[in-house]
Amino acid sequence: MNPILQQAEEAYRAKSKAKGIDRVVEAGEGIMFSEGGANLFKEQVDKEGDVVDNAAEGVAKLIGILFDQSKKTMPLDTAVGGATILMLRGLDFLEEAGRIEVTNEVVDQAMMAMTSYVMQLFGVSQDMIKQMAAKAGAGTPDAPAEEPAAAPAKPAGLLGGAMQGGA
């Protein structure tokens, strides 16, 4: 694994208190890297637009599928934790495939986009995300202040399809 991604995963795991992340990651990787799932992931990152943002959206859709499979009982912190690790593993896959070069900026972009998509999946608006970040003093110093341009403004749309089992 790319050292930047390995360090990011280790740092996230060290500070996360969410339970069940490994189960989400295992199930997610089972889908993402299975024969059928790999085709879905490839189609997602190959669609028009930024490959990193497309991958982030794909991880959120995958979390939507897993959330449905959990009978909608997966806690938000577990979903975000699983999505974080899956996003890092997806970036590693894309780098190994020669699609991207992983830098700290790429990781920041991916995490911001993925978090935005997952939060929208759970019905949390961009304004609510900004308020929570401001309250917690969250964010990375090098991360851009703007949300990803391709992120949908409402929980509906493609992510809403993932909630109903569509991909």
N, CA, C and O of each residue as an XYZ file, in Angstrom:
668
protein
N       0.851     -1.184      0.000
C       0.000      0.000      0.000
C       0.895      1.245      0.000
O       1.958      1.268      0.619
N       0.436      2.268     -0.706
C       1.128      3.544     -0.744
C       1.348      4.039      0.694
O       0.426      3.982      1.508
N       2.571      4.528      1.020
C       2.850      4.968      2.395
C       1.914      6.081      2.893
O       1.570      6.107      4.075
N       1.503      6.990      2.015
C       0.576      8.050      2.426
C      -0.749      7.429      2.862
O      -1.321      7.819      3.879
N      -1.232      6.457      2.081
C      -2.505      5.799      2.399
C      -2.376      4.942      3.657
O      -3.283      4.919      4.489
N      -1.260      4.243      3.797
C      -1.025      3.415      4.984
C      -1.009      4.284      6.237
O      -1.627      3.943      7.245
N      -0.304      5.401      6.167
C      -0.240      6.316      7.303
C      -1.627      6.882      7.629
O      -1.999      6.993      8.797
N      -2.376      7.235      6.599
C      -3.721      7.771      6.813
C      -4.626      6.730      7.468
O      -5.389      7.054      8.378
N      -4.545      5.482      7.010
C      -5.373      4.432      7.603
C      -4.984      4.195      9.059
O      -5.853      4.090      9.924
N      -3.690      4.112      9.330
C      -3.230      3.888     10.706
C      -3.657      5.039     11.616
O      -4.091      4.809     12.745
N      -3.535      6.269     11.132
C      -3.927      7.434     11.930
C      -5.427      7.418     12.197
O      -5.865      7.705     13.311
N      -6.213      7.084     11.176
C      -7.661      7.052     11.357
C      -8.054      5.979     12.374
O      -8.851      6.230     13.279
N      -7.490      4.793     12.215
C      -7.819      3.698     13.135
C      -7.416      4.033     14.564
O      -8.114      3.656     15.506
N      -6.299      4.735     14.738
C      -5.828      5.085     16.077
C      -6.789      6.031     16.792
O      -6.927      5.963     18.013
N      -7.452      6.908     16.047
C      -8.335      7.884     16.706
C      -9.812      7.502     16.676
O     -10.605      8.068     17.428
N     -10.196      6.554     15.823
C     -11.608      6.190     15.692
C     -12.071      5.315     16.855
O     -11.364      4.409     17.296
N     -13.264      5.611     17.333
C     -13.865      4.806     18.397
C     -15.030      3.970     17.871
O     -15.676      3.245     18.628
N     -15.291      4.078     16.576
C     -16.416      3.358     15.972
C     -16.183      1.851     16.031
O     -15.075      1.363     15.806
N     -17.241      1.144     16.334
C     -17.180     -0.317     16.370
C     -17.708     -0.875     15.047
O     -18.589     -0.285     14.421
N     -17.164     -2.007     14.638
C     -17.676     -2.678     13.458
C     -17.075     -2.229     12.141
O     -17.532     -2.651     11.079
N     -16.057     -1.378     12.191
C     -15.457     -0.882     10.949
C     -14.886     -2.034     10.123
O     -15.068     -2.081      8.906
N     -14.200     -2.955     10.782
C     -13.577     -4.057     10.036
C     -14.610     -4.901      9.303
O     -14.353     -5.374      8.197
N     -15.772     -5.091      9.909
C     -16.833     -5.857      9.226
C     -17.320     -5.108      7.994
O     -17.561     -5.719      6.952
N     -17.466     -3.795      8.102
C     -17.893     -2.989      6.965
C     -16.846     -3.043      5.858
O     -17.183     -3.196      4.684
N     -15.578     -2.918      6.235
C     -14.494     -2.950      5.248
C     -14.445     -4.316      4.559
O     -14.325     -4.400      3.337
N     -14.537     -5.368      5.346
C     -14.499     -6.723      4.766
C     -15.662     -6.941      3.794
O     -15.470     -7.448      2.689
N     -16.849     -6.561      4.211
C     -18.017     -6.712      3.333
C     -17.888     -5.809      2.104
O     -18.201     -6.219      0.987
N     -17.430     -4.593      2.320
C     -17.268     -3.657      1.206
C     -16.240     -4.128      0.198
O     -16.473     -4.068     -1.009
N     -15.105     -4.598      0.691
C     -14.086     -5.115     -0.223
C     -14.577     -6.370     -0.933
O     -14.232     -6.613     -2.090
N     -15.387     -7.167     -0.234
C     -15.960     -8.350     -0.873
C     -16.806     -7.984     -2.078
O     -16.816     -8.697     -3.081
N     -17.514     -6.872     -1.975
C     -18.336     -6.408     -3.102
C     -17.468     -5.658     -4.110
O     -17.529     -5.922     -5.310
N     -16.658     -4.721     -3.613
C     -15.893     -3.829     -4.489
C     -14.901     -4.592     -5.364
O     -14.698     -4.241     -6.526
N     -14.290     -5.626     -4.813
C     -13.255     -6.333     -5.562
C     -13.697     -7.704     -6.055
O     -12.877     -8.478     -6.549
N     -14.992     -8.014     -5.927
C     -15.510     -9.241     -6.529
C     -15.627     -9.009     -8.025
O     -15.542     -7.870     -8.484
N     -15.818    -10.063     -8.780
C     -15.886     -9.920    -10.238
C     -16.967     -8.914    -10.641
O     -16.693     -7.990    -11.407
N     -18.174     -9.083    -10.140
C     -19.254     -8.153    -10.473
C     -19.041     -6.787     -9.875
O     -19.306     -5.772    -10.519
N     -18.557     -6.751     -8.634
C     -18.315     -5.487     -7.955
C     -17.204     -4.691     -8.610
O     -17.285     -3.466     -8.697
N     -16.167     -5.377     -9.073
C     -15.055     -4.687     -9.732
C     -15.546     -3.995    -10.996
O     -15.090     -2.902    -11.333
N     -16.477     -4.639    -11.690
C     -17.047     -4.009    -12.877
C     -17.833     -2.757    -12.494
O     -17.753     -1.738    -13.179
N     -18.593     -2.833    -11.396
C     -19.336     -1.662    -10.932
C     -18.383     -0.541    -10.542
O     -18.611      0.620    -10.882
N     -17.308     -0.889     -9.823
C     -16.340      0.114     -9.398
C     -15.658      0.721    -10.622
O     -15.471      1.935    -10.695
N     -15.288     -0.124    -11.579
C     -14.640      0.356    -12.810
C     -15.586      1.283    -13.572
O     -15.170      2.344    -14.040
N     -16.842      0.895    -13.698
C     -17.815      1.754    -14.380
C     -17.948      3.088    -13.647
O     -18.056      4.138    -14.281
N     -17.941      3.049    -12.322
C     -18.081      4.268    -11.522
C     -16.908      5.210    -11.757
O     -17.113      6.402    -11.983
N     -15.684      4.695    -11.707
C     -14.526      5.585    -11.852
C     -14.280      5.967    -13.311
O     -13.607      6.960    -13.588
N     -14.820      5.185    -14.238
C     -14.643      5.489    -15.662
C     -15.664      6.488    -16.197
O     -15.508      6.985    -17.312
N     -16.704      6.791    -15.422
C     -17.713      7.715    -15.937
C     -17.115      9.107    -16.052
O     -16.059      9.393    -15.487
N     -17.803      9.969    -16.789
C     -17.321     11.325    -17.021
C     -17.151     12.055    -15.694
O     -17.962     11.908    -14.779
N     -16.092     12.835    -15.606
C     -15.840     13.610    -14.401
C     -14.521     13.226    -13.760
O     -13.739     12.458    -14.319
N     -14.293     13.766    -12.599
C     -13.057     13.549    -11.863
C     -13.028     12.139    -11.277
O     -13.969     11.735    -10.593
N     -11.956     11.387    -11.538
C     -11.875      9.994    -11.106
C     -11.904      9.881     -9.581
O     -12.492      8.937     -9.052
N     -11.290     10.806     -8.873
C     -11.279     10.744     -7.407
C     -12.682     10.997     -6.859
O     -13.130     10.290     -5.955
N     -13.377     11.998     -7.397
C     -14.740     12.268     -6.964
C     -15.662     11.098     -7.329
O     -16.532     10.720     -6.544
N     -15.468     10.535     -8.507
C     -16.272      9.377     -8.909
C     -16.045      8.198     -7.969
O     -16.990      7.495     -7.612
N     -14.801      7.981     -7.569
C     -14.500      6.904     -6.630
C     -15.154      7.167     -5.278
O     -15.688      6.251     -4.653
N     -15.112      8.425     -4.826
C     -15.744      8.790     -3.552
C     -17.245      8.529     -3.604
O     -17.827      8.018     -2.648
N     -17.861      8.880     -4.718
C     -19.291      8.621     -4.886
C     -19.555      7.111     -4.889
O     -20.543      6.642     -4.323
N     -18.658      6.360     -5.531
C     -18.807      4.904     -5.565
C     -18.711      4.279     -4.185
O     -19.458      3.353     -3.869
N     -17.801      4.776     -3.362
C     -17.680      4.270     -1.990
C     -18.963      4.578     -1.224
O     -19.449      3.733     -0.471
N     -19.511      5.766     -1.403
C     -20.764      6.119     -0.719
C     -21.901      5.207     -1.176
O     -22.709      4.768     -0.357
N     -21.970      4.920     -2.475
C     -23.001      3.999     -2.970
C     -22.832      2.627     -2.340
O     -23.808      1.977     -1.964
N     -21.583      2.197     -2.229
C     -21.299      0.908     -1.601
C     -21.763      0.908     -0.142
O     -22.340     -0.074      0.325
N     -21.515      1.990      0.568
C     -21.978      2.100      1.961
C     -23.504      2.055      1.996
O     -24.085      1.471      2.911
N     -24.157      2.665      1.008
C     -25.619      2.602      0.930
C     -26.107      1.174      0.778
O     -27.097      0.789      1.401
N     -25.429      0.383     -0.039
C     -25.788     -1.027     -0.211
C     -25.597     -1.776      1.104
O     -26.461     -2.552      1.514
N     -24.465     -1.543      1.762
C     -24.193     -2.219      3.039
C     -25.173     -1.777      4.122
O     -25.580     -2.577      4.964
N     -25.546     -0.506      4.095
C     -26.535      0.003      5.049
C     -27.869     -0.722      4.846
O     -28.512     -1.128      5.814
N     -28.278     -0.881      3.594
C     -29.503     -1.630      3.299
C     -29.388     -3.074      3.776
O     -30.327     -3.620      4.356
N     -28.223     -3.693      3.526
C     -28.021     -5.082      3.957
C     -28.048     -5.218      5.472
O     -28.384     -6.283      5.991
N     -27.696     -4.146      6.191
C     -27.737     -4.171      7.657
C     -29.154     -3.919      8.177
O     -29.363     -3.767      9.381
N     -30.119     -3.877      7.262
C     -31.506     -3.541      7.592
C     -31.580     -2.150      8.225
O     -32.372     -1.890      9.131
N     -30.718     -1.270      7.708
C     -30.660      0.136      8.108
C     -30.313      0.328      9.589
O     -30.770      1.277     10.225
N     -29.497     -0.591     10.129
C     -29.102     -0.493     11.531
C     -27.646     -0.062     11.717
O     -27.208      0.141     12.849
N     -26.894      0.080     10.631
C     -25.490      0.474     10.745
C     -25.401      1.902     11.273
O     -25.977      2.817     10.685
N     -24.677      2.101     12.389
C     -24.520      3.461     12.922
C     -23.716      4.346     11.967
O     -22.872      3.854     11.218
N     -23.981      5.638     11.997
C     -23.309      6.594     11.125
C     -21.789      6.553     11.313
O     -21.051      6.583     10.329
N     -21.309      6.485     12.562
C     -19.858      6.483     12.773
C     -19.207      5.232     12.192
O     -18.074      5.288     11.715
N     -19.907      4.114     12.228
C     -19.395      2.887     11.628
C     -19.391      3.009     10.104
O     -18.442      2.584      9.445
N     -20.444      3.586      9.557
C     -20.522      3.782      8.102
C     -19.405      4.701      7.625
O     -18.739      4.403      6.634
N     -19.196      5.808      8.315
C     -18.147      6.744      7.925
C     -16.767      6.106      8.099
O     -15.887      6.284      7.256
N     -16.583      5.372      9.180
C     -15.298      4.691      9.405
C     -15.009      3.664      8.323
O     -13.903      3.614      7.785
N     -16.002      2.846      8.006
C     -15.832      1.865      6.945
C     -15.586      2.531      5.609
O     -14.740      2.086      4.832
N     -16.320      3.596      5.339
C     -16.157      4.323      4.075
C     -14.763      4.941      3.983
O     -14.164      4.963      2.908
N     -14.251      5.439      5.096
C     -12.917      6.036      5.110
C     -11.858      5.019      4.699
O     -11.018      5.294      3.843
N     -11.908      3.847      5.314
C     -10.922      2.804      4.993
C     -11.123      2.318      3.565
O     -10.147      2.127      2.839
N     -12.374      2.115      3.146
C     -12.639      1.686      1.768
C     -12.169      2.729      0.761
O     -11.682      2.374     -0.312
N     -12.308      4.006      1.090
C     -11.844      5.062      0.192
C     -10.331      4.986      0.041
O      -9.811      5.088     -1.070
N      -9.629      4.807      1.145
C      -8.168      4.693      1.088
C      -7.748      3.479      0.261
O      -6.800      3.551     -0.521
N      -8.450      2.378      0.437
C      -8.123      1.167     -0.334
C      -8.474      1.358     -1.814
O      -7.773      0.851     -2.689
N      -9.551      2.084     -2.087
C      -9.912      2.385     -3.471
C      -8.869      3.270     -4.145
O      -8.542      3.071     -5.315
N      -8.349      4.250     -3.404
C      -7.286      5.099     -3.942
C      -6.036      4.276     -4.245
O      -5.368      4.499     -5.254
N      -5.728      3.329     -3.370
C      -4.575      2.461     -3.608
C      -4.782      1.644     -4.885
O      -3.865      1.501     -5.693
N      -5.980      1.117     -5.058
C      -6.321      0.356     -6.259
C      -6.148      1.225     -7.509
O      -5.578      0.783     -8.507
N      -6.643      2.455     -7.442
C      -6.541      3.359     -8.585
C      -5.091      3.725     -8.894
O      -4.712      3.869    -10.056
N      -4.287      3.874     -7.844
C      -2.879      4.183     -8.081
C      -2.166      2.981     -8.708
O      -1.385      3.137     -9.647
N      -2.438      1.793     -8.189
C      -1.820      0.593     -8.758
C      -2.227      0.386    -10.208
O      -1.459     -0.160    -10.999
N      -3.427      0.818    -10.559
C      -3.919      0.691    -11.932
C      -3.387      1.819    -12.829
O      -3.674      1.846    -14.026
N      -2.616      2.746    -12.254
C      -2.057      3.841    -13.033
C      -3.027      4.970    -13.333
O      -2.760      5.801    -14.200
N      -4.149      5.010    -12.629
C      -5.173      6.028    -12.889
C      -4.904      7.344    -12.173
O      -5.286      8.406    -12.664
N      -4.247      7.283    -11.012
C      -3.966      8.487    -10.231
C      -2.594      8.354     -9.585
O      -2.029      7.263     -9.502
N      -2.075      9.482     -9.132
C      -0.903      9.486     -8.267
C      -1.382      9.995     -6.914
O      -1.898     11.109     -6.815
N      -1.214      9.190     -5.879
C      -1.696      9.559     -4.556
C      -0.750     10.573     -3.926
O       0.452     10.342     -3.795
N      -1.334     11.701     -3.541
C      -0.642     12.746     -2.788
C      -1.528     13.093     -1.599
O      -2.670     12.642     -1.518
N      -1.010     13.881     -0.692
C      -1.839     14.330      0.435
C      -3.059     15.096     -0.054
O      -4.142     14.981      0.521
N      -2.886     15.880     -1.117
C      -4.000     16.656     -1.660
C      -5.075     15.742     -2.233
O      -6.265     16.011     -2.069
N      -4.673     14.665     -2.903
C      -5.638     13.706     -3.452
C      -6.401     13.028     -2.321
O      -7.615     12.845     -2.410
N      -5.694     12.658     -1.259
C      -6.355     12.035     -0.107
C      -7.348     13.007      0.509
O      -8.472     12.619      0.828
N      -6.952     14.269      0.684
C      -7.866     15.281      1.230
C      -9.105     15.431      0.352
O     -10.229     15.453      0.853
N      -8.894     15.533     -0.965
C     -10.014     15.661     -1.898
C     -10.955     14.467     -1.784
O     -12.172     14.629     -1.707
N     -10.385     13.281     -1.773
C     -11.191     12.059     -1.701
C     -11.982     11.987     -0.398
O     -13.159     11.625     -0.402
N     -11.341     12.328      0.706
C     -12.003     12.246      2.006
C     -13.127     13.270      2.122
O     -14.193     12.977      2.663
N     -12.881     14.466      1.613
C     -13.931     15.488      1.661
C     -15.131     15.064      0.815
O     -16.277     15.173      1.250
N     -14.861     14.590     -0.373
C     -15.952     14.176     -1.263
C     -16.688     12.974     -0.690
O     -17.919     12.962     -0.654
N     -15.946     11.961     -0.239
C     -16.571     10.750      0.299
C     -17.413     11.084      1.528
O     -18.541     10.606      1.655
N     -16.878     11.894      2.425
C     -17.630     12.262      3.627
C     -18.910     13.002      3.255
O     -19.968     12.753      3.833
N     -18.812     13.898      2.305
C     -19.982     14.636      1.852
C     -21.044     13.684      1.295
O     -22.219     13.787      1.646
N     -20.633     12.772      0.438
C     -21.575     11.816     -0.151
C     -22.192     10.903      0.909
O     -23.398     10.659      0.885
N     -21.381     10.397      1.836
C     -21.915      9.499      2.869
C     -22.869     10.252      3.789
O     -23.923      9.729      4.152
N     -22.511     11.464      4.166
C     -23.397     12.250      5.031
C     -24.726     12.512      4.334
O     -25.783     12.429      4.959
N     -24.676     12.826      3.048
C     -25.906     13.051      2.294
C     -26.729     11.770      2.232
O     -27.959     11.812      2.279
N     -26.055     10.645      2.128
C     -26.730      9.355      2.127
C     -27.556      9.174      3.404
O     -28.634      8.580      3.382
N     -27.035      9.694      4.507
C     -27.717      9.595      5.797
C     -28.603     10.806      6.077
O     -29.129     10.956      7.180
N     -28.767     11.679      5.061
C     -29.671     12.812      5.205
C     -29.087     14.022      5.884
O     -29.829     14.897      6.329
N     -27.761     14.096      5.976
C     -27.109     15.246      6.584
C     -26.756     16.222      5.464
O     -26.061     15.851      4.518
N     -27.227     17.464      5.562
C     -27.010     18.467      4.510
C     -25.604     19.047      4.584
O     -24.901     18.885      5.582
N     -25.202     19.731      3.501
C     -23.900     20.421      3.465
C     -23.814     21.459      4.587
O     -22.763     21.613      5.210
N     -24.912     22.167      4.844
C     -24.895     23.170      5.908
C     -24.669     22.518      7.267
O     -23.928     23.043      8.098
N     -25.304     21.382      7.488
C     -25.117     20.669      8.752
C     -23.675     20.195      8.890
O     -23.103     20.254      9.978
N     -23.084     19.725      7.791
C     -21.685     19.275      7.816
C     -20.774     20.449      8.181
O     -19.878     20.309      9.014
N     -21.005     21.597      7.559
C     -20.185     22.777      7.838
C     -20.335     23.219      9.292
O     -19.356     23.601      9.932
N     -21.554     23.166      9.807
C     -21.786     23.545     11.207
C     -21.069     22.590     12.156
O     -20.452     23.020     13.130
N     -21.153     21.284     11.864
C     -20.472     20.301     12.717
C     -18.962     20.496     12.662
O     -18.288     20.417     13.689
N     -18.426     20.750     11.469
C     -16.987     20.948     11.313
C     -16.539     22.195     12.067
O     -15.499     22.185     12.726
N     -17.317     23.263     11.974
C     -16.974     24.503     12.668
C     -17.011     24.299     14.182
O     -16.140     24.786     14.903
N     -18.023     23.577     14.654
C     -18.155     23.303     16.084
C     -16.993     22.480     16.606
O     -16.466     22.743     17.687
N     -16.590     21.467     15.819
C     -15.531     20.557     16.245
C     -14.149     21.092     15.918
O     -13.148     20.542     16.379
N     -14.078     22.165     15.123
C     -12.778     22.659     14.692
C     -12.119     21.659     13.757
O     -10.893     21.560     13.707
N     -12.942     20.914     13.011
C     -12.454     19.832     12.159
C     -11.864     20.379     10.879
O     -11.893     21.578     10.603
N     -11.328     19.453     10.112
C     -10.767     19.781      8.809
C      -9.263     19.665      8.839
O      -8.642     19.716      9.901
N      -8.693     19.510      7.683
C      -7.251     19.428      7.578
C      -6.737     20.770      7.108
O      -7.391     21.419      6.292
N      -5.589     21.208      7.595
C      -5.105     22.530      7.250
C      -4.879     22.726      5.750
O      -5.034     23.839      5.248
N      -4.519     21.676      5.035
C      -4.233     21.795      3.609
C      -5.459     21.588      2.742
O      -5.395     21.774      1.527
N      -6.568     21.208      3.343
C      -7.766     20.891      2.563
C      -8.442     22.172      2.098
O      -8.486     23.156      2.838
N      -8.970     22.167      0.874
C      -9.692     23.344      0.400
C     -10.965     23.561      1.209
O     -11.573     22.604      1.689
N     -11.366     24.822      1.359
C     -12.537     25.141      2.165
C     -13.835     24.811      1.442
O     -14.869     24.622      2.084
N     -13.795     24.740      0.130
C     -15.008     24.490     -0.644
C     -15.334     23.015     -0.696
O     -14.442     22.170     -0.620
N     -16.607     22.707     -0.824
C     -17.030     21.327     -1.001
C     -16.740     20.901     -2.437
O     -16.593     21.754     -3.312
N     -16.655     19.584     -2.698
C     -16.393     19.137     -4.059
C     -17.491     19.623     -5.008
O     -18.674     19.571     -4.671
N     -17.107     20.085     -6.168
C     -18.047     20.665     -7.119
C     -19.071     19.648     -7.608
O     -20.212     20.014     -7.891
N     -18.686     18.378     -7.712
C     -19.574     17.375     -8.282
C     -20.531     16.782     -7.248
O     -21.399     15.987     -7.607
N     -20.392     17.149     -5.974
C     -21.251     16.578     -4.943
C     -22.679     17.080     -5.112
O     -22.892     18.281     -5.280
N     -23.651     16.193     -5.071
C     -25.028     16.638     -5.206
C     -25.439     17.484     -4.001
O     -24.896     17.323     -2.909
N     -26.388     18.374     -4.203
C     -26.795     19.290     -3.147
C     -27.797     18.680     -2.187
O     -27.978     19.193     -1.083
N     -28.452     17.599     -2.580
C     -29.486     17.002     -1.747
C     -29.243     15.502     -1.629
O     -28.525     14.936     -2.453
N     -29.832     14.829     -0.607
C     -29.642     13.404     -0.435
C     -30.230     12.567     -1.570
O     -29.947     11.371     -1.649
N     -31.030     13.152     -2.439
C     -31.643     12.390     -3.524
C     -30.631     12.134     -4.624
O     -29.445     12.416     -4.452
N     -31.078     11.607     -5.742
C     -30.208     11.394     -6.888
C     -29.541     10.042     -6.848
O     -30.135      9.050     -6.425
N     -28.295     10.013     -7.295
C     -27.579      8.751     -7.406
C     -27.439      8.053     -6.067
O     -27.571      6.832     -5.985
N     -27.171      8.821     -5.013
C     -27.034      8.189     -3.720
C     -28.354      7.667     -3.203
O     -28.397      6.650     -2.510
N     -29.422      8.348     -3.530
C     -30.745      7.853     -3.164
C     -31.004      6.506     -3.809
O     -31.658      5.646     -3.219
N     -30.493      6.317     -5.025
C     -30.616      5.029     -5.706
C     -29.885      3.938     -4.962
O     -30.360      2.803     -4.901
N     -28.728      4.262     -4.390
C     -27.967      3.273     -3.623
C     -28.760      2.839     -2.392
O     -28.689      1.681     -1.982
N     -29.515      3.767     -1.805
C     -30.295      3.443     -0.615
C     -31.392      2.441     -0.955
O     -31.818      1.680     -0.086
N     -31.857      2.428     -2.205
C     -32.888      1.464     -2.598
C     -32.288      0.237     -3.265
O     -33.000     -0.542     -3.900
N     -30.966      0.063     -3.120
C     -30.313     -1.112     -3.654
C     -29.826     -0.936     -5.075
O     -29.247     -1.867     -5.635
N     -30.037      0.231     -5.686
C     -29.547      0.476     -7.039
C     -28.094      0.843     -6.991
O     -27.610      1.320     -5.964
N     -27.375      0.631     -8.086
C     -25.960      1.005     -8.075
C     -25.576      1.604     -9.399
O     -24.422      1.985     -9.593
